[in-house]
Amino acid sequence: MKMNCFRITAPGAFAFGDTPAPSPTAGEVLLRLRRLGYCGSDLSTFRGANPLVSYPRIPGHEIAAEIVSVGPAVPAHLHPGLAVTVVPYTACGKCTACRAGRLCRHNQTLGVQRDGACSGFIAVPWETILLAPGLSFAALALVEPLSVGFHAVERGRVAAADTVAVLGAGMIGLGAIAGAARTGARVIAVDVDDTKLALARRAGARETVNSRTESLHERLRSLTDDEGPAVVIEAVGAPETFRAAVDEVCFAGRVVYIGYAKAPVTYETKYFVLKELDILGSRGALRPNFEAVVRMLQSGAYPVAETITQTVPFAAAGEALRGWDANPSAVTKIQITFD
């Protein structure tokens, strides 16, 4: 049997087509897609700027779905009719990263290194299923991107006594803002868009800085008794924000990089030593981060509806991606429905 799917066929190109309909094998769960969020990695794939992708590629790893059927050797608590999301990563269990409890060195993310979920159905290992009772499909599809920000907060060892500056109030930055606020930390959101900064406040930021209209350095200094934030989380992926993180963090502070800059970054490296900084990378998320996000969403403490810029039917998946490419600053999150 065949089912319809959406593929990014080459940089700037897409097509709908057929792909074999999955059926669950031993240990697998068959899911019917209900909502799917577009990730920044999907936009990079469309632009030809994702080095991890080969073409054609079915995108999609921000999943809200229903269990349709299960294969043999699946626990009884996973049964047809349940609304679920998916941890979209893989793990070899043997590499240094796996042994350290981190995202696998050989990770294969749905929609990136392997085909994703932008189709009607997908079969996944039961261990990747995450239950989230009471959440809407819109909220379920936000769990994965928010968890990436939560993981960055964990990497930065953010605590209640900290002041945390998050550079970038896009989707991943919002996860970092919400995650840091959940620890009790004071969060300062930084962006160049006042609308996104207003949303950042809804997500938990106590103060905001528009770095286009005011001096980031002077504002952060005034907010931190001339010391700088204890933690800076970079969620933009631009050379200037990579440098700003090191420049603005306090002495003995922590810098966490979530994205990576698409161009080489030149640093004043003396600050690494003089400030005795901890500089940390953060990649993806771990299951406990997903579970923490689910608890936050179940509490109603996060502005789900305000985060979703656009909801489109499956038939409009390509045009939505093209529109995002044309005007990226206007989008926080696009979700596709499979009704």
N, C-alpha and C positions, 0 to 999 in steps of 0.2 A: 504494500500500500504506500501511497505517496501523500505528502501534505505540503501546503504552501509555506514558503519561507522567504525572508528578506535577506539579501546578501549585499555587502559592499564589494563590488567586483574589481575595482581598481581605484586609485586616488581620484576623488571627485565623481565616481560613478557607482550606480547601484542598480539592482534588478530584483524583481520577484521571480520565484521559480519553484520547482518541486525538489523535495528531498525525501528520503525514505522515512516513513512514520516509525517511531521507535516503539518497542515493546519491552517491558521490564524483564531482565534476566535475574538470576539468583542474586539477592542482596540489593536489587534496584527498586526504585519507586517511579512510576509513570505519573508525570504532572501535566495538567492542562494549564497553559498560561492564561492568566487573567490581566496582569499588568506587567510592564517591563520598563525600567528606567534607562535612558541613555546616559552613559558615563562619558567623562572627558576623554577616556581612552577610545571610545567609539568615534568621537569627533576627530581625534588624532588619526585614527585609521582612515576615516573619510578624506582627511587632508593629505594622506601619504606620509605622515610624520610619526607613525608608531613603529619603532624598529622591531617590535616583538611579533608583528603581524605579517602573514603571507595572504595573498589574495587568490580566489575569492574567500570572504569570511562572513559567516553569519554572526552578527554582533549580539551583545546582550548578556549581562550577568546580574542585573539588579531586578530580582525576580519576585513576583507575587503570583501564586499558583494554587491550584487545588489538586489533591491526590485523586487520581482516576483509578489506579490499580497498583498492586504490589506484586513483586516476584517472590519466589521461595526465599526463605531465610530472612525475612524482614520482620522486625518486632511487631507484636500485635497492636501496640499503641499507635502505629502509623497505619491508617486505614482510609479507604475512599471517602471523600467529602471534606477532609480537613483542609483548611487554608494554611499555607506554609510559605516560607521563603527558603533560600538555599545559600549555603556557604560555597562560593563558586570556585574555590581553589583546590589544588591537589597537593599531596605530600608524599614523598618517598619514604619518610620515616628513618632514613639512614644518614643523610648529609649533615654537615656541621650545623646548619640552620635548624633542621628538624630536631637534632639532638639538644639544641639550645632552647627549644620551644618557640621557634620563630617560623615565619613563612618560608616554605621550602625553597632551597636554591633552584630546584628543578620545577617549581610551580608552573602549572598550566591553567590559566584563568579562562573560564568560559567566555567566549566572544573575543578573546585576544589570541592566545596561542592555539586554541581549539575553537571549533564552532560553538556559538552561544545559543541563546534561547529565543531569538526573534523568529519564532515559528509557532505553530499551534500547540505542540507537545514536546516534552523533553524527558528522558529517563536519566536519573541520577542515583548514585549510591545512597542508601538510606542514611548513612552516617552524616551526610551533608545537609539533611533536612533539619529545619529549625521551626518548631511550633511557636506560635505567637497568638494565643487566644485573645479575641476581642479586637484585634487590629483590622482596620480596613485594608483592602488591596492596595490603596494608595500609600498607606503607611508601611505595609509589608515591603513594597518596592523601594522604600527609602532606607531600609535597615542596612543594606550593604554599604552604600556610600557614607552614611553617618558613622558606621563602625570604623571606617578608615581614619576619620578624625579622632574617634575614641582611642584607637590604637596609638596615634601620635601623642595623645595626652599621656597614655600609659608609658610610652617610650621616654617622655620628658619627665617622668616621675613627679607629675604635678600634684601638689598638696594644697590644703586649704589656706596655708599661710602665704602662698605664692601670688604674685601678680603676673599674669600671662598675657602677652601680646600675640594675637593671631593675625598674620599678614595674609589678607585675602578672605573675603566673606562670600565666596562661591560655595558650592555644595560641600566640598571637602572641608573648607574652612568653617562652615557652619557646624559640621560634626565636631571639629576641634573645639569650637566655642562652646557648644552644648556639653561636650564631655568635660572640659575644664571647669565649666560652671557647676557641673554635678559634683565635683570634688569639694566645692566651697571656695575655690580660688576666685580672685578678682580678675575678670577678663576684659581686655581692651581689644576691640575689633578694629582692624585697619583695612580700608578699601578706598577706591576712588569714586564710588557710586553711593550716593546718599540713600537710595532705595534699598540697596543691599545692606547698608549699615543699619537701617531701620529694622530689617529682618534679623540682623545679627543681635540687636537688642532683644527681640522676641525670643531668640534662641538662648539668651543668657548673658550677653555682653553687658557689662556695667557702664563702660564708656566706649566711645567710638572716635576714630580719627579719620578724616578724609585727607589722605596724603596728597591729593591733587590740589586742594585749596588751602592747606595749612602745612607747616613744617612738621614732618614726622618726628624729627629729632627733638625739637623744642617741646612739642606736645607730650611726647613720652617722658621727657625729663620732668616736665611740670607735674605729670601725674604720678611720678615715682620718686619724689624728693631728690631729684637730680641723680638718681642711681641707675635707672633703666630697669626694664622688667626682669624678673628672675628667670622667666622662660619665654623664648620667642619661637613660635611655630610658624614656619613658612609654608603657605598653601597656595602660592601663585605659580612658582616655577619659572621665574624670570631672573636674569643676572642681577638686576638692581635690588630685588627683594632678597636674593641670596646674600648679597653684601650687607644690606640693611639689617638683616637678622644678627650678624656678627657685630656690626657697628653699634646697634642699639641695646643689645642684651647687657645686663649688669656684669660686673666682675664676679667670677665664680658661678656664672649663670649657665643655662642649658639652651642650646639651639637644636630644634628638631626640623628636619627637612622632609616634607611629605612627597612633593613632586620632584622633578629634576629639570634643571634649566635646559632649554633646547639649544643653547649656545655656550661656549666656554665662559667661565666666570673667573675674573681676576680679583684676588683678595689682597688686603693689607694683612699679611699673615702674622705680624707681630701681635695682633689682638688675640689670636688663638692662645699665645703664650702669656702675654701680659695679663690678660683677663682670666687665665687658667680655665678655659671654657670646656664644657662637655658638648661635643658636636655629634648629633645622632641622626641617623637615617630612619625613616619609618615607611614600611612597605605593606600595603594591603591591611589585613586585620586577622585576628584570631577569633575562634568561636566564643571565648568569654567576652570579647568586645561586642560581637553580635548580640549576645544575651543581655549585656548591659544596655544596649540601644533598645532592645525590645522592652525592657522594664521601663525605660524612660518614656517610650511612646505609649505604653499601656497606662502610664500615670497621667497622660495628657499634657505633659510639660513642654512639648515641642510643637511649633506651629507647622503642622503638616500641610494644610491647604495653601498657606502663604508661600511655601517653598516650591510648590509645583507651578512653574510658569505656564506650561502648556500641556494639555492632554489631547492626544490624537488617536484615531482608529488605526489599526494595523495597515490599512490601505494607504495611509498618509505617512508611513514611517520614513520613506525616502525624502519627501518634501520637507518634513520636519527637520531632518538632518541637514538638508541643504539650507534651510532658513537659519538654523543655528550657526552654520558655517559663515553665513553672510553677516550675521549680527550677534556674535558670541556674548557680548557684554549684556545683552538684554535677557539672557537665559540663565536661570538657576537650575531648573530641572525640567526635562521633557519626559513624559510618560506615555507609553503606547498601551492602548486597551485591546483586548482580544475577545470582546463580546461578539 
